[in-house]
Amino acid sequence: MRKKIVAGLSLALIAGLTLSGCSARGTSGSGDSSGASIKKGDTIGVALPAKTSQNWVLAGAAFKKSIEDAGFKADIQYAAASNTVPDQQGQISSMVTKGDKAVIIGAADGSQLGSQVKAAKDAGAVVIAWDRNILNTKNVDYYVAFNNYKVGQLQANALLKGLKDEKGSGPYNIELFAGSPDDANATVFFNGAMSVLKPKIADGTLKVVSGLTEFGNVNTQGWLAQNAQSRMSDLLSKYYSGDTKLDGVLSPNDTLARAILQATKAAGKPNPVITGQDSETASIPLIMSGEQYSTIYKNTTEEAQAAVDLVSDLAKGKKPDTKIDKTNNYNGVKTVPAIELTPILVTKENAVEAYKGNDTLEQLAKQG
């Protein structure tokens, strides 16, 4: 799924981002030396969260193909939905015991894996945080992900453009939603968005009617749709009675955007400008019909391939070309050397072009 316009590896600074401390291309800390023992035919472990979203489901298949095509063996594990964190901890420990030479981790909760990644490092395995950073530990060699701060900025700019295009002149009434507090990406998305929105709130262009503008007050535990729908219903009941209009909503992903739209329709407050992320198939028709304003395309197959390419480079004795991005990739202890990929903002105007080469998404966009 490497497409001519689909996101590529972003190994240069993204224009417009203030990334204090971004430097040191090719600097990769402890990861370079630890890759010396990897060779073709070795087993690569991939620990993923529960299959709670479409992209996590796609990730497993993408990793299996990429790992096997690269000449390694794949050990891919999903955590159970009912016992996600302990299950993932046990799976990583099992990968270490079995002798997996690299462990790629899409963390269910990046703050609870310190013991497991230390054991992996002590056993000589390369530890790669994938899609979500692993927090408060030095025992992470690399981080492979889309630029999540940029994702938030794209979402915020889309919200502003959608409000201007669809709601006329401001000021605009909006509400803010964020992802789950146990997901390290959620705060990065939100901080990126607020870097754009805070000045507009301060100058009166935007009014958060509820007054809730901090991550701790707007997050959505577990990224669960029902939690977002319930919160939106409560906000509408408390702050949007009568003729008070809701012009827009910052939603961090597509699943939550659809849940928020259900709440606004039920409350008789339809058609807010609403953002999203992940290009889920259920949201593409909504974008093409104008019900959801935007999403973000992050090519899961490409993201998996980038992690496997990194392992392949280590197996060849090559030094990975990484970047040090303190804004996006600091885990509380260290800035993890990263391979960053570039996200794509998608609206109905560019959807067909953005999804070229992804047969399913391109067809959905054309049907719209």
C-alpha positions as CSV (number, residue, x, y, z in Angstrom):
1,M,0.0,0.0,0.0
2,R,2.9,2.4,-0.7
3,K,1.1,4.9,-3.0
4,K,2.4,7.8,-4.9
5,I,0.5,10.3,-2.7
6,V,0.0,8.1,0.4
7,A,2.1,9.0,3.4
8,G,5.8,8.3,3.1
9,L,8.4,8.3,5.7
10,S,8.8,11.8,7.1
11,L,12.6,12.1,7.7
12,A,12.6,15.9,7.4
13,L,11.0,18.5,9.5
14,I,7.4,19.1,8.7
15,A,6.8,22.7,7.7
16,G,5.0,24.7,10.2
17,L,5.7,22.5,13.1
18,T,7.6,23.8,16.1
19,L,9.7,20.9,17.0
20,S,12.2,22.2,19.5
21,G,15.2,19.9,19.6
22,C,14.5,18.0,16.4
23,S,17.9,17.1,15.1
24,A,20.4,14.3,14.9
25,R,19.4,12.4,11.8
26,G,20.8,8.9,12.1
27,T,21.1,9.2,15.9
28,S,19.5,6.1,17.4
29,G,20.9,5.6,20.8
30,S,21.1,2.1,22.1
31,G,19.2,0.6,19.2
32,D,22.1,0.4,16.7
33,S,24.3,-1.9,18.7
34,S,21.5,-4.1,19.9
35,G,20.6,-5.1,16.4
36,A,23.8,-6.9,15.7
37,S,22.4,-10.3,16.7
38,I,19.4,-10.2,14.4
39,K,19.6,-12.3,11.3
40,K,17.3,-13.6,8.6
41,G,15.2,-16.5,9.8
42,D,14.9,-15.2,13.4
43,T,11.6,-14.7,15.0
44,I,10.1,-11.2,15.4
45,G,7.5,-10.7,18.1
46,V,4.6,-8.3,17.6
47,A,2.5,-7.5,20.6
48,L,-0.8,-5.7,19.8
49,P,-3.7,-4.5,21.9
50,A,-7.2,-6.0,21.7
51,K,-8.9,-5.8,18.3
52,T,-11.0,-2.8,19.3
53,S,-10.5,-0.8,16.1
54,Q,-10.3,-1.5,12.4
55,N,-6.7,-0.5,12.2
56,W,-5.5,-2.9,14.9
57,V,-7.2,-5.7,13.0
58,L,-5.4,-4.6,9.8
59,A,-2.1,-4.3,11.6
60,G,-1.8,-8.0,12.4
61,A,-2.2,-9.1,8.8
62,A,0.1,-6.3,7.6
63,F,2.9,-7.4,10.0
64,K,2.6,-11.1,9.2
65,K,3.0,-10.4,5.5
66,S,5.9,-7.9,5.9
67,I,7.8,-10.0,8.4
68,E,7.6,-13.2,6.3
69,D,8.4,-11.3,3.1
70,A,11.5,-10.0,4.7
71,G,12.7,-13.5,5.6
72,F,11.9,-13.6,9.3
73,K,9.4,-15.6,11.3
74,A,6.4,-13.8,12.8
75,D,5.1,-14.2,16.3
76,I,2.0,-12.0,16.4
77,Q,-0.1,-11.7,19.5
78,Y,-3.3,-9.8,20.3
79,A,-4.2,-9.0,23.9
80,A,-7.6,-10.1,25.1
81,A,-10.3,-7.3,25.3
82,S,-11.3,-8.4,28.8
83,N,-7.8,-8.4,30.3
84,T,-5.8,-6.3,27.9
85,V,-2.8,-5.0,29.9
86,P,-2.0,-8.1,31.9
87,D,-2.5,-10.2,28.8
88,Q,-0.1,-8.1,26.8
89,Q,2.5,-8.1,29.6
90,G,2.4,-11.9,29.6
91,Q,2.7,-12.1,25.9
92,I,5.8,-9.9,25.8
93,S,7.4,-12.0,28.6
94,S,6.6,-15.1,26.6
95,M,8.3,-13.6,23.5
96,V,11.4,-12.9,25.6
97,T,11.4,-16.4,27.0
98,K,11.1,-17.9,23.5
99,G,14.0,-15.9,22.3
100,D,12.4,-13.5,19.8
101,K,15.2,-11.2,18.6
102,A,13.0,-8.1,18.2
103,V,9.8,-7.2,19.9
104,I,7.5,-4.7,18.3
105,I,4.9,-3.4,20.7
106,G,1.7,-1.5,20.0
107,A,1.1,-0.8,23.6
108,A,-2.3,-1.3,25.3
109,D,-1.0,1.0,28.0
110,G,2.5,2.3,27.5
111,S,2.9,3.2,31.1
112,Q,2.7,-0.4,32.3
113,L,5.3,-2.2,30.3
114,G,8.5,-1.1,32.0
115,S,9.4,-4.5,33.5
116,Q,8.7,-6.4,30.3
117,V,10.8,-4.1,28.0
118,K,13.6,-4.2,30.5
119,A,13.5,-8.0,30.4
120,A,13.6,-7.9,26.6
121,K,16.6,-5.6,26.6
122,D,18.4,-7.7,29.2
123,A,17.8,-10.7,26.9
124,G,19.4,-8.9,24.0
125,A,16.2,-8.2,22.0
126,V,15.6,-5.0,20.1
127,V,12.5,-3.1,21.5
128,I,10.5,-1.1,19.1
129,A,7.5,1.0,20.2
130,W,5.0,0.9,17.4
131,D,2.2,3.5,16.8
132,R,2.2,4.3,20.5
133,N,5.2,5.2,22.6
134,I,6.2,3.2,25.6
135,L,6.5,5.5,28.6
136,N,8.9,6.2,31.4
137,T,11.6,3.8,30.5
138,K,15.0,4.0,28.8
139,N,14.6,0.4,27.5
140,V,13.1,1.4,24.2
141,D,15.4,1.4,21.2
142,Y,13.1,2.8,18.5
143,Y,9.7,4.3,17.9
144,V,7.9,3.9,14.6
145,A,4.8,6.0,14.2
146,F,3.0,8.7,12.3
147,N,3.8,12.3,13.5
148,N,1.0,12.4,16.0
149,Y,1.6,16.1,17.0
150,K,1.0,16.9,13.3
151,V,-2.2,14.8,13.4
152,G,-3.6,17.0,16.1
153,Q,-2.6,20.2,14.2
154,L,-4.2,18.9,11.0
155,Q,-7.4,18.1,12.9
156,A,-7.5,21.6,14.4
157,N,-6.9,23.3,11.1
158,A,-9.6,21.2,9.5
159,L,-12.0,22.2,12.2
160,L,-11.3,25.9,11.7
161,K,-11.6,25.6,7.9
162,G,-14.8,23.6,8.2
163,L,-16.3,26.2,10.5
164,K,-15.5,29.0,8.1
165,D,-16.7,27.2,5.1
166,E,-19.9,25.7,6.5
167,K,-20.9,28.1,9.4
168,G,-20.0,31.5,8.0
169,S,-18.4,34.1,10.1
170,G,-17.7,33.4,13.8
171,P,-17.6,33.3,16.7
172,Y,-18.2,29.6,16.8
173,N,-19.4,27.4,19.7
174,I,-17.4,24.2,19.9
175,E,-16.6,21.3,22.3
176,L,-13.4,19.3,22.6
177,F,-12.9,15.6,22.9
178,A,-9.6,13.7,23.4
179,G,-8.6,10.0,23.4
180,S,-7.9,7.6,26.2
181,P,-5.6,8.6,29.0
182,D,-3.9,5.2,28.9
183,D,-2.8,5.8,25.3
184,A,0.4,7.9,25.1
185,N,-0.7,9.2,21.7
186,A,-3.9,10.8,23.0
187,T,-2.1,13.7,24.8
188,V,0.1,14.2,21.8
189,F,-2.9,14.5,19.5
190,F,-4.6,16.9,21.9
191,N,-1.5,19.0,22.4
192,G,-1.0,19.3,18.7
193,A,-4.6,20.4,18.2
194,M,-4.5,22.9,21.1
195,S,-1.4,24.5,19.7
196,V,-3.7,25.7,16.9
197,L,-6.9,26.2,18.8
198,K,-5.8,28.0,22.0
199,P,-5.0,31.3,20.2
200,K,-8.5,31.1,18.6
201,I,-10.1,30.5,21.9
202,A,-8.2,33.3,23.5
203,D,-9.2,35.9,20.8
204,G,-12.8,34.9,20.9
205,T,-13.1,33.2,17.5
206,L,-13.9,30.0,19.3
207,K,-16.0,29.6,22.4
208,V,-15.9,26.3,24.3
209,V,-19.4,26.7,25.8
210,S,-18.8,24.1,28.5
211,G,-15.5,25.7,29.5
212,L,-13.8,22.3,29.4
213,T,-10.4,22.7,27.6
214,E,-8.0,20.5,29.5
215,F,-7.1,17.0,28.6
216,G,-8.1,15.7,32.0
217,N,-11.6,17.0,31.5
218,V,-12.2,16.0,27.8
219,N,-10.6,12.5,27.5
220,T,-12.5,9.4,26.5
221,Q,-11.5,6.4,28.6
222,G,-10.7,3.3,26.4
223,W,-11.5,5.2,23.2
224,L,-15.0,3.8,23.7
225,A,-17.8,5.1,21.5
226,Q,-20.4,4.8,24.2
227,N,-18.3,7.0,26.5
228,A,-18.0,9.7,23.9
229,Q,-21.7,9.5,23.0
230,S,-22.7,9.7,26.7
231,R,-20.5,12.7,27.3
232,M,-21.7,14.6,24.2
233,S,-25.3,14.0,25.3
234,D,-24.5,15.4,28.8
235,L,-22.9,18.4,27.3
236,L,-25.8,19.1,25.0
237,S,-28.3,18.8,27.9
238,K,-26.3,21.1,30.2
239,Y,-25.0,23.8,27.8
240,Y,-27.0,23.7,24.6
241,S,-30.6,24.1,25.5
242,G,-33.0,26.1,23.4
243,D,-31.5,28.0,20.5
244,T,-27.8,27.6,21.6
245,K,-26.1,26.1,18.7
246,L,-23.2,23.7,18.5
247,D,-21.0,24.6,15.5
248,G,-18.2,22.2,15.8
249,V,-16.5,19.4,17.7
250,L,-12.8,18.4,17.9
251,S,-13.0,14.6,17.8
252,P,-9.7,12.6,17.9
253,N,-10.8,9.7,15.8
254,D,-13.6,8.3,13.5
255,T,-15.1,5.9,16.0
256,L,-15.7,8.8,18.5
257,A,-16.9,11.1,15.7
258,R,-19.6,8.8,14.7
259,A,-20.7,8.4,18.3
260,I,-20.8,12.2,18.8
261,L,-22.9,12.6,15.7
262,Q,-25.4,10.1,17.0
263,A,-25.7,12.2,20.2
264,T,-26.1,15.5,18.3
265,K,-28.8,14.1,16.1
266,A,-30.7,12.6,19.0
267,A,-30.6,16.0,20.7
268,G,-31.8,17.9,17.7
269,K,-28.4,19.6,17.2
270,P,-27.4,18.1,13.9
271,N,-24.6,19.0,11.5
272,P,-21.7,20.2,13.6
273,V,-18.4,20.4,11.8
274,I,-16.5,17.3,13.2
275,T,-13.0,15.9,12.8
276,G,-11.8,12.4,12.9
277,Q,-8.8,10.1,12.3
278,D,-8.0,6.6,10.9
279,S,-10.0,6.7,7.7
280,E,-12.4,3.9,9.0
281,T,-14.6,2.5,6.3
282,A,-17.7,3.4,8.3
283,S,-16.8,7.1,8.2
284,I,-15.9,7.5,4.5
285,P,-19.5,7.6,3.4
286,L,-20.2,10.2,6.1
287,I,-17.3,12.3,4.9
288,M,-18.5,12.1,1.3
289,S,-22.0,13.1,2.3
290,G,-20.8,16.0,4.5
291,E,-21.9,14.6,7.8
292,Q,-18.3,14.2,9.1
293,Y,-16.0,16.9,7.9
294,S,-12.6,15.3,7.9
295,T,-10.5,12.3,8.9
296,I,-6.8,11.5,8.9
297,Y,-5.3,8.8,6.7
298,K,-2.5,6.8,8.4
299,N,-1.6,3.9,6.2
300,T,-1.4,0.9,8.6
301,T,0.4,-1.3,6.1
302,E,3.1,1.3,5.5
303,E,3.5,1.8,9.3
304,A,4.0,-1.9,9.8
305,Q,6.4,-2.1,6.8
306,A,8.5,0.7,8.3
307,A,9.0,-1.2,11.5
308,V,10.0,-4.4,9.6
309,D,12.3,-2.4,7.3
310,L,14.0,-1.1,10.5
311,V,14.6,-4.7,11.7
312,S,15.9,-5.6,8.3
313,D,18.4,-2.8,8.4
314,L,19.6,-3.9,11.7
315,A,20.0,-7.5,10.4
316,K,22.2,-6.1,7.6
317,G,24.3,-4.1,10.1
318,K,23.0,-0.8,8.8
319,K,22.4,2.2,11.1
320,P,18.7,3.2,10.8
321,D,18.1,6.8,9.7
322,T,16.1,8.1,12.6
323,K,15.3,11.5,14.1
324,I,15.2,13.0,17.5
325,D,11.9,14.8,18.0
326,K,11.4,16.0,21.5
327,T,7.9,17.4,20.8
328,N,6.5,14.2,19.5
329,N,8.6,11.3,20.9
330,Y,9.7,12.0,24.4
331,N,8.6,9.2,26.7
332,G,9.2,10.8,30.1
333,V,12.7,9.5,30.4
334,K,14.2,9.8,26.9
335,T,13.4,11.0,23.4
336,V,13.1,7.7,21.6
337,P,14.9,7.7,18.2
338,A,12.1,7.6,15.7
339,I,11.0,6.7,12.2
340,E,8.2,9.2,11.6
341,L,5.6,8.9,8.9
342,T,3.5,11.7,7.5
343,P,-0.3,11.7,8.1
344,I,-2.7,13.0,5.4
345,L,-5.7,15.1,6.1
346,V,-8.8,13.9,4.1
347,T,-12.0,15.7,3.3
348,K,-14.5,15.0,0.6
349,E,-12.6,17.3,-1.7
350,N,-9.4,15.2,-1.8
351,A,-10.7,11.7,-0.7
352,V,-10.6,10.0,-4.0
353,E,-7.1,11.2,-4.7
354,A,-5.8,10.5,-1.2
355,Y,-7.0,6.9,-1.2
356,K,-5.6,6.0,-4.6
357,G,-4.2,2.5,-4.4
358,N,-6.3,1.5,-1.4
359,D,-9.0,-0.2,-3.3
360,T,-11.5,-0.3,-0.5
361,L,-11.2,3.3,0.6
362,E,-10.9,4.6,-2.9
363,Q,-14.1,2.8,-4.0
364,L,-16.0,4.2,-0.9
365,A,-14.8,7.7,-1.8
366,K,-16.0,7.3,-5.4
367,Q,-19.4,6.0,-4.3
368,G,-19.8,9.2,-2.3
